[in-house]
Amino acid sequence: MKLRQLQYFLEVGDLESVTKAAERLHIAQPALSRQLRSLEQDIGVRLFNREGRGIVLTNAGQVFRDRVRSVLRELDRAQIEVKALSRSPGGRIDVGLPYSISQAITRALVDRMHDELPSVSMRVIDGWSGFIIEWLMRGRLDLGVIYDHTLKSDVLRIEPLAEEEQFLVCGRKDPLANREEITLAEVSRLPLVLPSREHGLRVAVENFMQMIGCVPTIQTELESIVGLKQMAQKGQVYTILPRGEMEAELAAGLVNRIRIVEPTVYRKLFIARSNERPNTVPMKTVLKIVKEETERLIKAGAWASKYLG
């Protein structure tokens, strides 16, 4: 039994899909399947039931998953504590950012870390807010910026960062392209392409529409920022995104953004970190830089709409 196999097992068990887990882990699907079969052979227990295209944990697999997750968490904590005892100023900070803020802030964050803490390396991962929360709780990230944090957990410590307005996005030749504003009730009647309800963007849109007694007209569910923008660019469908997600497309004249009113649609951003990780000097430095660069970008009118830090 290898540590890598246990990590693979958790990923497949959580996603209930070998295909999705292989994509997330960046390994070939056949290789991942072999690792799972090897793990089952090593412990002599069937961990998964293969059902059509899906894969679900057996009762034994569910028990094993809970124990493995606890063991891996303790192993991560042990590594962190040992590193914290070292007086070496080096190490690595893993930071997770949503796509919109990643485009705006990554370069400044990396440059300032290089100047202020040259002995500390940094890894920046961008993704959906739900994934960032999951990676923080699993100990894969030290610090993350997340949207609309409603998860009740003693594991994460959060603080508000910014408020980000959401816009209707359409193709440049769309009949609505020349409008500056559109009501949310009108938006609810348009064919929309949005991610599934597992993601905060979809939840936020539905919650705002519920406030005015409407529901969105979802034509397509698509869990890809690039895909959302490409669909809107092509025309006949629309999406909803923050300004930071579409700066390049706006500059290239590929899409247009329309302000949503009655009410304005916005999402809040928070900085999150694990309570189980020591608040080291590098962590405090990254936290400070994220706050300062966010405030600078908002004051310059380059991203988001209101600084909350």
C-alpha positions as protocol buffer text, in pm:
chain_id: "A"
residue {
  index: 1
  type: MET
  ca { x: 0 y: 0 z: 0 }
}
residue {
  index: 2
  type: LYS
  ca { x: 144 y: 335 z: -109 }
}
residue {
  index: 3
  type: LEU
  ca { x: 65 y: 689 z: -2 }
}
residue {
  index: 4
  type: ARG
  ca { x: -5 y: 782 z: -364 }
}
residue {
  index: 5
  type: GLN
  ca { x: -265 y: 505 z: -391 }
}
residue {
  index: 6
  type: LEU
  ca { x: -447 y: 640 z: -86 }
}
residue {
  index: 7
  type: GLN
  ca { x: -454 y: 989 z: -236 }
}
residue {
  index: 8
  type: TYR
  ca { x: -589 y: 849 z: -562 }
}
residue {
  index: 9
  type: PHE
  ca { x: -850 y: 650 z: -369 }
}
residue {
  index: 10
  type: LEU
  ca { x: -981 y: 961 z: -193 }
}
residue {
  index: 11
  type: GLU
  ca { x: -1005 y: 1156 z: -518 }
}
residue {
  index: 12
  type: VAL
  ca { x: -1202 y: 884 z: -696 }
}
residue {
  index: 13
  type: GLY
  ca { x: -1423 y: 825 z: -392 }
}
residue {
  index: 14
  type: ASP
  ca { x: -1513 y: 1193 z: -368 }
}
residue {
  index: 15
  type: LEU
  ca { x: -1578 y: 1245 z: -739 }
}
residue {
  index: 16
  type: GLU
  ca { x: -1737 y: 903 z: -799 }
}
residue {
  index: 17
  type: SER
  ca { x: -1571 y: 901 z: -1139 }
}
residue {
  index: 18
  type: VAL
  ca { x: -1237 y: 758 z: -1251 }
}
residue {
  index: 19
  type: THR
  ca { x: -1245 y: 984 z: -1558 }
}
residue {
  index: 20
  type: LYS
  ca { x: -1292 y: 1306 z: -1359 }
}
residue {
  index: 21
  type: ALA
  ca { x: -1036 y: 1199 z: -1098 }
}
residue {
  index: 22
  type: ALA
  ca { x: -779 y: 1119 z: -1369 }
}
residue {
  index: 23
  type: GLU
  ca { x: -830 y: 1466 z: -1516 }
}
residue {
  index: 24
  type: ARG
  ca { x: -797 y: 1630 z: -1175 }
}
residue {
  index: 25
  type: LEU
  ca { x: -486 y: 1426 z: -1089 }
}
residue {
  index: 26
  type: HIS
  ca { x: -331 y: 1468 z: -1435 }
}
residue {
  index: 27
  type: ILE
  ca { x: -272 y: 1097 z: -1489 }
}
residue {
  index: 28
  type: ALA
  ca { x: -397 y: 850 z: -1749 }
}
residue {
  index: 29
  type: GLN
  ca { x: -727 y: 680 z: -1668 }
}
residue {
  index: 30
  type: PRO
  ca { x: -594 y: 323 z: -1720 }
}
residue {
  index: 31
  type: ALA
  ca { x: -304 y: 394 z: -1483 }
}
residue {
  index: 32
  type: LEU
  ca { x: -544 y: 525 z: -1219 }
}
residue {
  index: 33
  type: SER
  ca { x: -766 y: 216 z: -1256 }
}
residue {
  index: 34
  type: ARG
  ca { x: -462 y: -10 z: -1207 }
}
residue {
  index: 35
  type: GLN
  ca { x: -367 y: 174 z: -889 }
}
residue {
  index: 36
  type: LEU
  ca { x: -719 y: 128 z: -749 }
}
residue {
  index: 37
  type: ARG
  ca { x: -722 y: -244 z: -829 }
}
residue {
  index: 38
  type: SER
  ca { x: -378 y: -282 z: -671 }
}
residue {
  index: 39
  type: LEU
  ca { x: -500 y: -109 z: -354 }
}
residue {
  index: 40
  type: GLU
  ca { x: -802 y: -339 z: -332 }
}
residue {
  index: 41
  type: GLN
  ca { x: -576 y: -643 z: -377 }
}
residue {
  index: 42
  type: ASP
  ca { x: -336 y: -519 z: -108 }
}
residue {
  index: 43
  type: ILE
  ca { x: -606 y: -482 z: 159 }
}
residue {
  index: 44
  type: GLY
  ca { x: -815 y: -775 z: 34 }
}
residue {
  index: 45
  type: VAL
  ca { x: -1143 y: -580 z: 33 }
}
residue {
  index: 46
  type: ARG
  ca { x: -1357 y: -447 z: -248 }
}
residue {
  index: 47
  type: LEU
  ca { x: -1369 y: -70 z: -211 }
}
residue {
  index: 48
  type: PHE
  ca { x: -1577 y: 30 z: -515 }
}
residue {
  index: 49
  type: ASN
  ca { x: -1884 y: -84 z: -700 }
}
residue {
  index: 50
  type: ARG
  ca { x: -1863 y: -14 z: -1074 }
}
residue {
  index: 51
  type: GLU
  ca { x: -2204 y: 94 z: -1198 }
}
residue {
  index: 52
  type: GLY
  ca { x: -2225 y: 180 z: -1568 }
}
residue {
  index: 53
  type: ARG
  ca { x: -2010 y: 484 z: -1623 }
}
residue {
  index: 54
  type: GLY
  ca { x: -1993 y: 568 z: -1253 }
}
residue {
  index: 55
  type: ILE
  ca { x: -1813 y: 424 z: -955 }
}
residue {
  index: 56
  type: VAL
  ca { x: -1933 y: 436 z: -593 }
}
residue {
  index: 57
  type: LEU
  ca { x: -1781 y: 334 z: -263 }
}
residue {
  index: 58
  type: THR
  ca { x: -1890 y: 12 z: -97 }
}
residue {
  index: 59
  type: ASN
  ca { x: -1973 y: 18 z: 273 }
}
residue {
  index: 60
  type: ALA
  ca { x: -1618 y: -98 z: 342 }
}
residue {
  index: 61
  type: GLY
  ca { x: -1489 y: 172 z: 108 }
}
residue {
  index: 62
  type: GLN
  ca { x: -1676 y: 444 z: 300 }
}
residue {
  index: 63
  type: VAL
  ca { x: -1526 y: 331 z: 630 }
}
residue {
  index: 64
  type: PHE
  ca { x: -1180 y: 309 z: 473 }
}
residue {
  index: 65
  type: ARG
  ca { x: -1220 y: 657 z: 320 }
}
residue {
  index: 66
  type: ASP
  ca { x: -1292 y: 817 z: 659 }
}
residue {
  index: 67
  type: ARG
  ca { x: -991 y: 647 z: 818 }
}
residue {
  index: 68
  type: VAL
  ca { x: -759 y: 733 z: 528 }
}
residue {
  index: 69
  type: ARG
  ca { x: -865 y: 1097 z: 528 }
}
residue {
  index: 70
  type: SER
  ca { x: -792 y: 1122 z: 899 }
}
residue {
  index: 71
  type: VAL
  ca { x: -451 y: 957 z: 858 }
}
residue {
  index: 72
  type: LEU
  ca { x: -350 y: 1180 z: 568 }
}
residue {
  index: 73
  type: ARG
  ca { x: -460 y: 1490 z: 757 }
}
residue {
  index: 74
  type: GLU
  ca { x: -246 y: 1390 z: 1053 }
}
residue {
  index: 75
  type: LEU
  ca { x: 47 y: 1324 z: 819 }
}
residue {
  index: 76
  type: ASP
  ca { x: 8 y: 1671 z: 667 }
}
residue {
  index: 77
  type: ARG
  ca { x: -8 y: 1824 z: 1013 }
}
residue {
  index: 78
  type: ALA
  ca { x: 307 y: 1639 z: 1118 }
}
residue {
  index: 79
  type: GLN
  ca { x: 495 y: 1767 z: 814 }
}
residue {
  index: 80
  type: ILE
  ca { x: 380 y: 2123 z: 884 }
}
residue {
  index: 81
  type: GLU
  ca { x: 483 y: 2108 z: 1249 }
}
residue {
  index: 82
  type: VAL
  ca { x: 826 y: 1968 z: 1164 }
}
residue {
  index: 83
  type: LYS
  ca { x: 883 y: 2240 z: 907 }
}
residue {
  index: 84
  type: ALA
  ca { x: 769 y: 2505 z: 1152 }
}
residue {
  index: 85
  type: LEU
  ca { x: 1033 y: 2391 z: 1399 }
}
residue {
  index: 86
  type: SER
  ca { x: 1303 y: 2461 z: 1146 }
}
residue {
  index: 87
  type: ARG
  ca { x: 1465 y: 2802 z: 1155 }
}
residue {
  index: 88
  type: SER
  ca { x: 1517 y: 2799 z: 782 }
}
residue {
  index: 89
  type: PRO
  ca { x: 1335 y: 3090 z: 614 }
}
residue {
  index: 90
  type: GLY
  ca { x: 1267 y: 2878 z: 304 }
}
residue {
  index: 91
  type: GLY
  ca { x: 970 y: 2666 z: 210 }
}
residue {
  index: 92
  type: ARG
  ca { x: 672 y: 2690 z: -22 }
}
residue {
  index: 93
  type: ILE
  ca { x: 333 y: 2859 z: -5 }
}
residue {
  index: 94
  type: ASP
  ca { x: 45 y: 2712 z: -207 }
}
residue {
  index: 95
  type: VAL
  ca { x: -223 y: 2966 z: -299 }
}
residue {
  index: 96
  type: GLY
  ca { x: -559 y: 2906 z: -468 }
}
residue {
  index: 97
  type: LEU
  ca { x: -733 y: 3182 z: -664 }
}
residue {
  index: 98
  type: PRO
  ca { x: -1061 y: 3202 z: -859 }
}
residue {
  index: 99
  type: TYR
  ca { x: -1009 y: 3255 z: -1231 }
}
residue {
  index: 100
  type: SER
  ca { x: -1118 y: 3619 z: -1227 }
}
residue {
  index: 101
  type: ILE
  ca { x: -881 y: 3733 z: -953 }
}
residue {
  index: 102
  type: SER
  ca { x: -604 y: 3504 z: -1080 }
}
residue {
  index: 103
  type: GLN
  ca { x: -581 y: 3698 z: -1405 }
}
residue {
  index: 104
  type: ALA
  ca { x: -568 y: 4027 z: -1218 }
}
residue {
  index: 105
  type: ILE
  ca { x: -334 y: 3954 z: -930 }
}
residue {
  index: 106
  type: THR
  ca { x: -106 y: 3654 z: -993 }
}
residue {
  index: 107
  type: ARG
  ca { x: 180 y: 3844 z: -1158 }
}
residue {
  index: 108
  type: ALA
  ca { x: 193 y: 4108 z: -884 }
}
residue {
  index: 109
  type: LEU
  ca { x: 170 y: 3843 z: -612 }
}
residue {
  index: 110
  type: VAL
  ca { x: 458 y: 3637 z: -752 }
}
residue {
  index: 111
  type: ASP
  ca { x: 677 y: 3944 z: -817 }
}
residue {
  index: 112
  type: ARG
  ca { x: 629 y: 4082 z: -468 }
}
residue {
  index: 113
  type: MET
  ca { x: 691 y: 3746 z: -304 }
}
residue {
  index: 114
  type: HIS
  ca { x: 1014 y: 3717 z: -502 }
}
residue {
  index: 115
  type: ASP
  ca { x: 1122 y: 4061 z: -375 }
}
residue {
  index: 116
  type: GLU
  ca { x: 1007 y: 4035 z: -14 }
}
residue {
  index: 117
  type: LEU
  ca { x: 1069 y: 3664 z: 55 }
}
residue {
  index: 118
  type: PRO
  ca { x: 1316 y: 3542 z: -209 }
}
residue {
  index: 119
  type: SER
  ca { x: 1388 y: 3215 z: -24 }
}
residue {
  index: 120
  type: VAL
  ca { x: 1021 y: 3110 z: -30 }
}
residue {
  index: 121
  type: SER
  ca { x: 879 y: 2949 z: -343 }
}
residue {
  index: 122
  type: MET
  ca { x: 517 y: 2989 z: -444 }
}
residue {
  index: 123
  type: ARG
  ca { x: 266 y: 2773 z: -628 }
}
residue {
  index: 124
  type: VAL
  ca { x: -50 y: 2941 z: -756 }
}
residue {
  index: 125
  type: ILE
  ca { x: -351 y: 2731 z: -859 }
}
residue {
  index: 126
  type: ASP
  ca { x: -664 y: 2878 z: -1014 }
}
residue {
  index: 127
  type: GLY
  ca { x: -1003 y: 2709 z: -1018 }
}
residue {
  index: 128
  type: TRP
  ca { x: -1366 y: 2721 z: -913 }
}
residue {
  index: 129
  type: SER
  ca { x: -1425 y: 2844 z: -559 }
}
residue {
  index: 130
  type: GLY
  ca { x: -1573 y: 2508 z: -456 }
}
residue {
  index: 131
  type: PHE
  ca { x: -1253 y: 2330 z: -552 }
}
residue {
  index: 132
  type: ILE
  ca { x: -1041 y: 2584 z: -362 }
}
residue {
  index: 133
  type: ILE
  ca { x: -1246 y: 2527 z: -45 }
}
residue {
  index: 134
  type: GLU
  ca { x: -1204 y: 2151 z: -86 }
}
residue {
  index: 135
  type: TRP
  ca { x: -827 y: 2181 z: -138 }
}
residue {
  index: 136
  type: LEU
  ca { x: -794 y: 2409 z: 167 }
}
residue {
  index: 137
  type: MET
  ca { x: -980 y: 2162 z: 387 }
}
residue {
  index: 138
  type: ARG
  ca { x: -771 y: 1875 z: 258 }
}
residue {
  index: 139
  type: GLY
  ca { x: -451 y: 2064 z: 329 }
}
residue {
  index: 140
  type: ARG
  ca { x: -348 y: 2097 z: -36 }
}
residue {
  index: 141
  type: LEU
  ca { x: -347 y: 2477 z: -13 }
}
residue {
  index: 142
  type: ASP
  ca { x: -214 y: 2714 z: 251 }
}
residue {
  index: 143
  type: LEU
  ca { x: -423 y: 3014 z: 150 }
}
residue {
  index: 144
  type: GLY
  ca { x: -713 y: 3072 z: -86 }
}
residue {
  index: 145
  type: VAL
  ca { x: -945 y: 3341 z: -213 }
}
residue {
  index: 146
  type: ILE
  ca { x: -1303 y: 3215 z: -228 }
}
residue {
  index: 147
  type: TYR
  ca { x: -1650 y: 3343 z: -313 }
}
residue {
  index: 148
  type: ASP
  ca { x: -1956 y: 3373 z: -89 }
}
residue {
  index: 149
  type: HIS
  ca { x: -1830 y: 3155 z: 193 }
}
residue {
  index: 150
  type: THR
  ca { x: -2127 y: 2985 z: 360 }
}
residue {
  index: 151
  type: LEU
  ca { x: -1958 y: 2661 z: 462 }
}
residue {
  index: 152
  type: LYS
  ca { x: -1969 y: 2617 z: 838 }
}
residue {
  index: 153
  type: SER
  ca { x: -1635 y: 2469 z: 933 }
}
residue {
  index: 154
  type: ASP
  ca { x: -1394 y: 2498 z: 1222 }
}
residue {
  index: 155
  type: VAL
  ca { x: -1114 y: 2412 z: 983 }
}
residue {
  index: 156
  type: LEU
  ca { x: -1117 y: 2737 z: 786 }
}
residue {
  index: 157
  type: ARG
  ca { x: -1058 y: 3091 z: 904 }
}
residue {
  index: 158
  type: ILE
  ca { x: -1200 y: 3356 z: 670 }
}
residue {
  index: 159
  type: GLU
  ca { x: -1209 y: 3734 z: 636 }
}
residue {
  index: 160
  type: PRO
  ca { x: -1380 y: 3957 z: 376 }
}
residue {
  index: 161
  type: LEU
  ca { x: -1171 y: 4087 z: 86 }
}
residue {
  index: 162
  type: ALA
  ca { x: -1382 y: 4246 z: -189 }
}
residue {
  index: 163
  type: GLU
  ca { x: -1718 y: 4275 z: -355 }
}
residue {
  index: 164
  type: GLU
  ca { x: -1735 y: 4182 z: -723 }
}
residue {
  index: 165
  type: GLU
  ca { x: -2016 y: 4292 z: -954 }
}
residue {
  index: 166
  type: GLN
  ca { x: -2147 y: 4041 z: -1209 }
}
residue {
  index: 167
  type: PHE
  ca { x: -2237 y: 4136 z: -1567 }
}
residue {
  index: 168
  type: LEU
  ca { x: -2440 y: 3986 z: -1850 }
}
residue {
  index: 169
  type: VAL
  ca { x: -2201 y: 3881 z: -2128 }
}
residue {
  index: 170
  type: CYS
  ca { x: -2305 y: 3862 z: -2494 }
}
residue {
  index: 171
  type: GLY
  ca { x: -2149 y: 3856 z: -2840 }
}
residue {
  index: 172
  type: ARG
  ca { x: -2055 y: 4185 z: -3006 }
}
residue {
  index: 173
  type: LYS
  ca { x: -2317 y: 4139 z: -3279 }
}
residue {
  index: 174
  type: ASP
  ca { x: -2594 y: 4040 z: -3041 }
}
residue {
  index: 175
  type: PRO
  ca { x: -2913 y: 4254 z: -3047 }
}
residue {
  index: 176
  type: LEU
  ca { x: -2850 y: 4344 z: -2681 }
}
residue {
  index: 177
  type: ALA
  ca { x: -2485 y: 4443 z: -2733 }
}
residue {
  index: 178
  type: ASN
  ca { x: -2554 y: 4817 z: -2746 }
}
residue {
  index: 179
  type: ARG
  ca { x: -2743 y: 4828 z: -2418 }
}
residue {
  index: 180
  type: GLU
  ca { x: -2569 y: 4963 z: -2110 }
}
residue {
  index: 181
  type: GLU
  ca { x: -2812 y: 4814 z: -1855 }
}
residue {
  index: 182
  type: ILE
  ca { x: -3060 y: 4529 z: -1833 }
}
residue {
  index: 183
  type: THR
  ca { x: -3292 y: 4431 z: -1549 }
}
residue {
  index: 184
  type: LEU
  ca { x: -3245 y: 4099 z: -1374 }
}
residue {
  index: 185
  type: ALA
  ca { x: -3604 y: 4006 z: -1465 }
}
residue {
  index: 186
  type: GLU
  ca { x: -3514 y: 4046 z: -1834 }
}
residue {
  index: 187
  type: VAL
  ca { x: -3201 y: 3836 z: -1781 }
}
residue {
  index: 188
  type: SER
  ca { x: -3410 y: 3556 z: -1632 }
}
residue {
  index: 189
  type: ARG
  ca { x: -3592 y: 3519 z: -1966 }
}
residue {
  index: 190
  type: LEU
  ca { x: -3273 y: 3492 z: -2173 }
}
residue {
  index: 191
  type: PRO
  ca { x: -3114 y: 3155 z: -2264 }
}
residue {
  index: 192
  type: LEU
  ca { x: -2822 y: 3129 z: -2025 }
}
residue {
  index: 193
  type: VAL
  ca { x: -2514 y: 2909 z: -2012 }
}
residue {
  index: 194
  type: LEU
  ca { x: -2390 y: 2868 z: -1653 }
}
residue {
  index: 195
  type: PRO
  ca { x: -2210 y: 2610 z: -1440 }
}
residue {
  index: 196
  type: SER
  ca { x: -2404 y: 2354 z: -1235 }
}
residue {
  index: 197
  type: ARG
  ca { x: -2547 y: 2420 z: -888 }
}
residue {
  index: 198
  type: GLU
  ca { x: -2228 y: 2282 z: -734 }
}
residue {
  index: 199
  type: HIS
  ca { x: -2064 y: 2616 z: -811 }
}
residue {
  index: 200
  type: GLY
  ca { x: -2116 y: 2948 z: -637 }
}
residue {
  index: 201
  type: LEU
  ca { x: -2177 y: 3151 z: -954 }
}
residue {
  index: 202
  type: ARG
  ca { x: -2489 y: 2952 z: -1035 }
}
residue {
  index: 203
  type: VAL
  ca { x: -2608 y: 2966 z: -675 }
}
residue {
  index: 204
  type: ALA
  ca { x: -2557 y: 3344 z: -662 }
}
residue {
  index: 205
  type: VAL
  ca { x: -2752 y: 3401 z: -984 }
}
residue {
  index: 206
  type: GLU
  ca { x: -3041 y: 3184 z: -864 }
}
residue {
  index: 207
  type: ASN
  ca { x: -3048 y: 3351 z: -522 }
}
residue {
  index: 208
  type: PHE
  ca { x: -3066 y: 3702 z: -669 }
}
residue {
  index: 209
  type: MET
  ca { x: -3341 y: 3596 z: -911 }
}
residue {
  index: 210
  type: GLN
  ca { x: -3534 y: 3431 z: -630 }
}
residue {
  index: 211
  type: MET
  ca { x: -3540 y: 3769 z: -454 }
}
residue {
  index: 212
  type: ILE
  ca { x: -3754 y: 3909 z: -740 }
}
residue {
  index: 213
  type: GLY
  ca { x: -3961 y: 3594 z: -792 }
}
residue {
  index: 214
  type: CYS
  ca { x: -3779 y: 3469 z: -1104 }
}
residue {
  index: 215
  type: VAL
  ca { x: -3575 y: 3168 z: -1207 }
}
residue {
  index: 216
  type: PRO
  ca { x: -3299 y: 3156 z: -1471 }
}
residue {
  index: 217
  type: THR
  ca { x: -3358 y: 3000 z: -1810 }
}
residue {
  index: 218
  type: ILE
  ca { x: -3065 y: 2759 z: -1829 }
}
residue {
  index: 219
  type: GLN
  ca { x: -3001 y: 2638 z: -2182 }
}
residue {
  index: 220
  type: THR
  ca { x: -2666 y: 2469 z: -2110 }
}
residue {
  index: 221
  type: GLU
  ca { x: -2465 y: 2378 z: -1800 }
}
residue {
  index: 222
  type: LEU
  ca { x: -2094 y: 2421 z: -1862 }
}
residue {
  index: 223
  type: GLU
  ca { x: -1822 y: 2398 z: -1600 }
}
residue {
  index: 224
  type: SER
  ca { x: -1554 y: 2585 z: -1791 }
}
residue {
  index: 225
  type: ILE
  ca { x: -1484 y: 2958 z: -1779 }
}
residue {
  index: 226
  type: VAL
  ca { x: -1333 y: 2946 z: -2127 }
}
residue {
  index: 227
  type: GLY
  ca { x: -1636 y: 2756 z: -2253 }
}
residue {
  index: 228
  type: LEU
  ca { x: -1881 y: 3005 z: -2098 }
}
residue {
  index: 229
  type: LYS
  ca { x: -1710 y: 3293 z: -2275 }
}
residue {
  index: 230
  type: GLN
  ca { x: -1686 y: 3111 z: -2606 }
}
residue {
  index: 231
  type: MET
  ca { x: -2056 y: 3025 z: -2600 }
}
residue {
  index: 232
  type: ALA
  ca { x: -2153 y: 3386 z: -2528 }
}
residue {
  index: 233
  type: GLN
  ca { x: -1912 y: 3510 z: -2795 }
}
residue {
  index: 234
  type: LYS
  ca { x: -2071 y: 3282 z: -3054 }
}
residue {
  index: 235
  type: GLY
  ca { x: -2412 y: 3437 z: -2988 }
}
residue {
  index: 236
  type: GLN
  ca { x: -2772 y: 3336 z: -2923 }
}
residue {
  index: 237
  type: VAL
  ca { x: -2688 y: 3250 z: -2561 }
}
residue {
  index: 238
  type: TYR
  ca { x: -2566 y: 3458 z: -2268 }
}
residue {
  index: 239
  type: THR
  ca { x: -2365 y: 3410 z: -1954 }
}
residue {
  index: 240
  type: ILE
  ca { x: -2298 y: 3603 z: -1634 }
}
residue {
  index: 241
  type: LEU
  ca { x: -1943 y: 3678 z: -1524 }
}
residue {
  index: 242
  type: PRO
  ca { x: -1742 y: 3934 z: -1327 }
}
residue {
  index: 243
  type: ARG
  ca { x: -1539 y: 4196 z: -1511 }
}
residue {
  index: 244
  type: GLY
  ca { x: -1208 y: 4029 z: -1433 }
}
residue {
  index: 245
  type: GLU
  ca { x: -1308 y: 3717 z: -1624 }
}
residue {
  index: 246
  type: MET
  ca { x: -1355 y: 3891 z: -1957 }
}
residue {
  index: 247
  type: GLU
  ca { x: -1101 y: 4175 z: -1976 }
}
residue {
  index: 248
  type: ALA
  ca { x: -906 y: 4012 z: -2261 }
}
residue {
  index: 249
  type: GLU
  ca { x: -1221 y: 3939 z: -2462 }
}
residue {
  index: 250
  type: LEU
  ca { x: -1354 y: 4291 z: -2410 }
}
residue {
  index: 251
  type: ALA
  ca { x: -1023 y: 4442 z: -2520 }
}
residue {
  index: 252
  type: ALA
  ca { x: -1023 y: 4223 z: -2832 }
}
residue {
  index: 253
  type: GLY
  ca { x: -1379 y: 4322 z: -2919 }
}
residue {
  index: 254
  type: LEU
  ca { x: -1511 y: 3966 z: -2891 }
}
residue {
  index: 255
  type: VAL
  ca { x: -1783 y: 4020 z: -2630 }
}
residue {
  index: 256
  type: ASN
  ca { x: -1978 y: 4297 z: -2467 }
}
residue {
  index: 257
  type: ARG
  ca { x: -2081 y: 4334 z: -2103 }
}
residue {
  index: 258
  type: ILE
  ca { x: -2410 y: 4478 z: -1984 }
}
residue {
  index: 259
  type: ARG
  ca { x: -2468 y: 4597 z: -1630 }
}
residue {
  index: 260
  type: ILE
  ca { x: -2745 y: 4409 z: -1449 }
}
residue {
  index: 261
  type: VAL
  ca { x: -2981 y: 4627 z: -1244 }
}
residue {
  index: 262
  type: GLU
  ca { x: -3292 y: 4594 z: -1029 }
}
residue {
  index: 263
  type: PRO
  ca { x: -3107 y: 4451 z: -845 }
}
residue {
  index: 264
  type: THR
  ca { x: -2734 y: 4468 z: -910 }
}
residue {
  index: 265
  type: VAL
  ca { x: -2583 y: 4120 z: -895 }
}
residue {
  index: 266
  type: TYR
  ca { x: -2266 y: 4089 z: -692 }
}
residue {
  index: 267
  type: ARG
  ca { x: -2061 y: 3829 z: -507 }
}
residue {
  index: 268
  type: LYS
  ca { x: -1834 y: 3870 z: -208 }
}
residue {
  index: 269
  type: LEU
  ca { x: -1477 y: 3744 z: -199 }
}
residue {
  index: 270
  type: PHE
  ca { x: -1305 y: 3618 z: 114 }
}
residue {
  index: 271
  type: ILE
  ca { x: -952 y: 3519 z: 209 }
}
residue {
  index: 272
  type: ALA
  ca { x: -949 y: 3172 z: 365 }
}
residue {
  index: 273
  type: ARG
  ca { x: -682 y: 2967 z: 536 }
}
residue {
  index: 274
  type: SER
  ca { x: -674 y: 2655 z: 746 }
}
residue {
  index: 275
  type: ASN
  ca { x: -676 y: 2682 z: 1124 }
}
residue {
  index: 276
  type: GLU
  ca { x: -469 y: 2365 z: 1131 }
}
residue {
  index: 277
  type: ARG
  ca { x: -171 y: 2532 z: 964 }
}
residue {
  index: 278
  type: PRO
  ca { x: 73 y: 2758 z: 1153 }
}
residue {
  index: 279
  type: ASN
  ca { x: 47 y: 3128 z: 1072 }
}
residue {
  index: 280
  type: THR
  ca { x: 408 y: 3163 z: 959 }
}
residue {
  index: 281
  type: VAL
  ca { x: 589 y: 3475 z: 838 }
}
residue {
  index: 282
  type: PRO
  ca { x: 549 y: 3372 z: 470 }
}
residue {
  index: 283
  type: MET
  ca { x: 175 y: 3318 z: 528 }
}
residue {
  index: 284
  type: LYS
  ca { x: 137 y: 3662 z: 684 }
}
residue {
  index: 285
  type: THR
  ca { x: 334 y: 3814 z: 397 }
}
residue {
  index: 286
  type: VAL
  ca { x: 115 y: 3652 z: 130 }
}
residue {
  index: 287
  type: LEU
  ca { x: -198 y: 3763 z: 315 }
}
residue {
  index: 288
  type: LYS
  ca { x: -70 y: 4121 z: 329 }
}
residue {
  index: 289
  type: ILE
  ca { x: 23 y: 4124 z: -40 }
}
residue {
  index: 290
  type: VAL
  ca { x: -314 y: 3987 z: -151 }
}
residue {
  index: 291
  type: LYS
  ca { x: -494 y: 4257 z: 47 }
}
residue {
  index: 292
  type: GLU
  ca { x: -271 y: 4540 z: -75 }
}
residue {
  index: 293
  type: GLU
  ca { x: -281 y: 4436 z: -440 }
}
residue {
  index: 294
  type: THR
  ca { x: -658 y: 4389 z: -430 }
}
residue {
  index: 295
  type: GLU
  ca { x: -705 y: 4737 z: -288 }
}
residue {
  index: 296
  type: ARG
  ca { x: -464 y: 4882 z: -546 }
}
residue {
  index: 297
  type: LEU
  ca { x: -643 y: 4718 z: -840 }
}
residue {
  index: 298
  type: ILE
  ca { x: -986 y: 4831 z: -719 }
}
residue {
  index: 299
  type: LYS
  ca { x: -871 y: 5190 z: -670 }
}
residue {
  index: 300
  type: ALA
  ca { x: -723 y: 5185 z: -1021 }
}
residue {
  index: 301
  type: GLY
  ca { x: -1059 y: 5066 z: -1158 }
}
residue {
  index: 302
  type: ALA
  ca { x: -900 y: 4749 z: -1295 }
}
residue {
  index: 303
  type: TRP
  ca { x: -1093 y: 4485 z: -1103 }
}
residue {
  index: 304
  type: ALA
  ca { x: -1390 y: 4429 z: -870 }
}
residue {
  index: 305
  type: SER
  ca { x: -1595 y: 4715 z: -732 }
}
residue {
  index: 306
  type: LYS
  ca { x: -1546 y: 4751 z: -357 }
}
residue {
  index: 307
  type: TYR
  ca { x: -1264 y: 4670 z: -118 }
}
residue {
  index: 308
  type: LEU
  ca { x: -1380 y: 4506 z: 205 }
}
residue {
  index: 309
  type: GLY
  ca { x: -1046 y: 4427 z: 370 }
}
